Amino acid sequence: MSKRTLTIRDRKDPRRKDGNHQVVALLNSTGYDAWQLVLEQRIVTRGIGRVFPHHSKSVGAAFHRSCNAIEIDDLCFHDLRHEGTSRLFEAGFSTQQVAMVTGHKDWRMLRRYTNLKPEDLHKMQKASQPLMEQFVATLIAS
């Protein structure tokens, strides 16, 4: 825990069912502090057993009930993976770095989970860009 990582045991893989353990960094780069969430869960579980001691089907069922309660009919739990992947790219992580978090083995599969827009690239620029009006005024003045 001191390295701010956790091990996902038997991570889902269509070719290999067992032994797919992966160490994942707990990041605070996209507006949510994964490290803090894990620490809070350790308090709830008193540090005994799994960090999230829930059956995977229970989590999916609870998510589905919540969506029904607030009348969202076109969202599934797996959509959150798409969102998380896109947010990592928007935060400036490289393809290889995102793959370390998401567990994707190649770019083709990772690309399917990425929902980036060209205009999102502007957020990553270091220098500010002038507005169109400012640019035109500069051209006219010179």
N, C-alpha and C positions, 0 to 999 in steps of 0.2 A: 504494500500500500504506500510506502514512502516514496516510490517512484512515480506516483500518480498514474498507474496503469492497472488494468485488471486482465485476467485471463478468461476468455470465452472458451468454454470446454465444448468439444464436439460441434464446432461451428458448422452450420448447414452447408453442405456441398453436394451437388447432384452426383458426383462420381465417387466420393468417399464418405461413408457415414460415420466412422469412428476415428478418433485420433486427430481431429482437425482443430486442435487447440490453437488459439491465437491471442497474443498479448496486444492489447489496444490501449492507446494513450487516452486519458480522460482530459478532454480539452475544455477550454473556456474561451472560445474564439467566435462563437456564433450567437451570443446573447444568452446562452444557458451554460451554467457551470456544472459539467458532468461530475467533477470531483466532489463538489458540494452535495449533489444528489446522492452519490454513493455514501458519503459520510452520514447524511441524514438517514439513509436506509439502514446503516450499521447501528444507529441508535435504536431504530424501530425493532431490528432483529436481535439487538443486544450483542452483535458481533458473532452470533452463532449461525452456522449453516450458510446458505446462499444469501447473496446480497438482496436479490429479489426472489423471495421464496414463493413464487406463484407458478401455477401450471400454465404453459403457453396458451392452451385453449381457454383458460379462464380470462386471461388478459384480452384475447381477441373478442370474447363474448362481452366483456365489460365495455370495450371500445364500441362495439356494435350497439349495445344498449344506450350508451351515451349519445351516439350519433342519432339514434332514433328519438331520444328524449328531446334533442334540440333541432329535430327535423332536418338533419343532413342525410341525404339519401345517396350521394355519389362519392363517398369517401370510405376507404377501407384502411385497416391498420397498416398494411404494406405501403400505402401511399406516403407514410411518414418517412420511410427509407429514401424515397425519391426526394422529399423535401430536405432531409438532413444532408444528403449527398450534394444537392445544389447549394445549400448554405455553406458547406465546406469550400466548394469552388469559389463562391462569392467572397468568402473570407480571404481568398488568395492562396489557398493550398494548391500544390502541384498535383498532377494526376497520381503520381506514385504515393504521395502523402495521403490523399483521399482514399486510395485503395487500401492503405494500411488500416484505416478506420472502418471502411465498409466491408472489407474482406474480399473484394473482387480480385480475380486472378488476372484479368486482361482488360484492356481499354474498351473493347467492343461491348462487354457486359456492363462495365461501369457507365459507358455513354448512355445506355438505355435508362439508367437511373438519374440522369442529369437533366435538369430542366432550366438551362441557362438561356438568357436573352442577350442579344448583342448590346443593348443599352446598359446591361449590368456591368460591362467592362469599364464604363466610365467611372464607376465607383472605385476602381482599383488604381486610377491615375494618381500620381503624387502631386502634380502641378494642376492648379485650377485652369479651366478653359474660359476664355471670355464669352459672354453672351453674343449672339448673332449681331445685335444692335451695336455692341461695343466694337466688334470686329469691323463692321461696315464703317463706323465713325472713324476708326483708325485708318482705314483705307482712304476715306475721303480726305482726311486731314493731311495725308502724306502725298 
